[in-house]
């Protein structure tokens, strides 16, 4: 074992977790069973514009566009009741989100279910990345393809 490997293995438990949560460029948002934010990392502050004091203890509605809230809460309640979501198994979900200044952005995310000692779902951690630039580039490419296809003479 190298000296570095030994040092890395020494970072266990809360110190490793704290380092990951506080330095991730991705947003890490933890919510309880009712959808209240209980943890908001610096990545979330950077992406959404709310500092932790503004976000913690607020509903997830803080970052969910109004038109999507009913569908979000239906899915959230289902996941909390069943303890299962396909977005916790490696599938990414792409959705619109809101920033503090009201701007809509696109985020891709996955979740990690949080469970108590009996295995009951008590909340979730969402790991989100701002994918707005990528989403806008794809939209522009699709528009250009459609324009080219409509302008091309019929074969």
RAURFEN-V627981 format. One record per residue. N is the residue number from 0. RES is the residue in one letter. OMEGA is omega in whole degrees, 0 to 359 (NA if undefined). NEAR is the number of other C-alpha atoms within 8 Angstrom. D_FIRST is the distance of its C-alpha to the first C-alpha in Angstrom with 2 decimals. Layout:
n;res;omega;near;d_first
N;RES;OMEGA;NEAR;D_FIRST
N;RES;OMEGA;NEAR;D_FIRST
//
This chain:
n;res;omega;near;d_first
0;X;179;4;0.00
1;X;179;5;3.79
2;X;180;6;6.64
3;X;180;6;8.26
4;X;178;8;6.28
5;X;178;9;6.79
6;X;180;8;10.23
7;X;179;7;11.00
8;X;179;7;10.43
9;X;177;6;12.66
10;X;181;8;15.30
11;X;174;8;16.89
12;X;190;6;20.49
13;X;181;6;23.21
14;X;178;8;21.44
15;X;179;9;19.65
16;X;180;9;22.94
17;X;179;8;24.99
18;X;180;8;23.08
19;X;183;8;23.54
20;X;186;9;27.15
21;X;184;9;28.23
22;X;180;8;26.82
23;X;174;11;27.52
24;X;175;6;30.27
25;X;174;10;31.44
26;X;173;17;33.84
27;X;183;15;32.52
28;X;179;13;35.57
29;X;179;12;35.60
30;X;179;14;38.97
31;X;184;11;40.38
32;X;180;10;42.48
33;X;179;6;45.54
34;X;175;10;43.95
35;X;181;12;43.72
36;X;179;15;40.91
37;X;176;10;38.67
38;X;184;10;35.83
39;X;185;15;36.15
40;X;179;13;33.29
41;X;176;13;33.80
42;X;177;13;33.50
43;X;178;14;36.44
44;X;180;13;38.36
45;X;184;9;37.88
46;X;187;10;38.91
47;X;177;10;41.74
48;X;177;10;42.95
49;X;174;12;43.18
50;X;184;9;41.24
51;X;181;11;39.70
52;X;180;6;42.79
53;X;188;7;45.03
54;X;184;11;43.00
55;X;183;11;41.71
56;X;176;7;44.34
57;X;174;10;46.06
58;X;174;8;46.60
59;X;175;10;44.65
60;X;178;9;48.10
61;X;185;8;47.09
62;X;182;10;45.35
63;X;177;11;47.20
64;X;186;11;50.32
65;X;182;6;53.39
66;X;184;5;54.39
67;X;187;8;51.09
68;X;182;10;50.91
69;X;180;7;52.86
70;X;178;7;50.70
71;X;185;8;47.48
72;X;175;8;48.58
73;X;179;8;49.72
74;X;181;8;46.27
75;X;180;9;44.51
76;X;178;8;46.67
77;X;180;9;46.08
78;X;180;10;42.28
79;X;180;12;42.48
80;X;183;7;44.88
81;X;183;7;42.96
82;X;184;10;39.39
83;X;174;8;38.75
84;X;178;7;38.64
85;X;180;7;37.83
86;X;174;11;36.41
87;X;184;11;33.53
88;X;177;7;32.48
89;X;177;7;31.58
90;X;177;8;35.17
91;X;174;8;36.06
92;X;176;8;39.40
93;X;182;8;41.22
94;X;171;7;43.83
95;X;176;10;45.89
96;X;181;11;45.12
97;X;173;14;46.87
98;X;181;13;45.89
99;X;181;9;47.42
100;X;177;6;50.08
101;X;179;6;51.08
102;X;175;7;49.64
103;X;175;9;48.49
104;X;174;11;45.09
105;X;176;12;43.22
106;X;171;13;39.92
107;X;181;12;37.57
108;X;171;12;35.73
109;X;181;14;33.97
110;X;173;10;33.89
111;X;179;8;31.74
112;X;176;12;33.88
113;X;186;9;33.53
114;X;175;10;34.57
115;X;183;8;35.54
116;X;178;5;34.56
117;X;180;5;37.22
118;X;180;6;35.95
119;X;178;8;38.87
120;X;180;14;38.41
121;X;180;11;38.85
122;X;178;14;38.00
123;X;172;13;35.85
124;X;178;12;33.52
125;X;177;12;34.60
126;X;188;11;32.38
127;X;177;11;34.84
128;X;177;10;34.95
129;X;180;11;38.11
130;X;184;10;39.23
131;X;183;9;42.70
132;X;179;7;42.47
133;X;180;7;41.26
134;X;180;9;43.96
135;X;178;8;46.68
136;X;178;8;45.69
137;X;179;8;45.95
138;X;179;8;49.26
139;X;178;8;50.61
140;X;179;8;49.63
141;X;179;8;51.28
142;X;180;8;54.39
143;X;178;8;54.57
144;X;179;8;54.23
145;X;178;8;56.99
146;X;180;8;59.19
147;X;180;8;58.71
148;X;180;7;59.43
149;X;180;7;62.58
150;X;182;6;63.77
151;X;178;6;63.26
152;X;178;5;66.46
153;X;182;3;66.68
154;X;NA;2;66.03
//
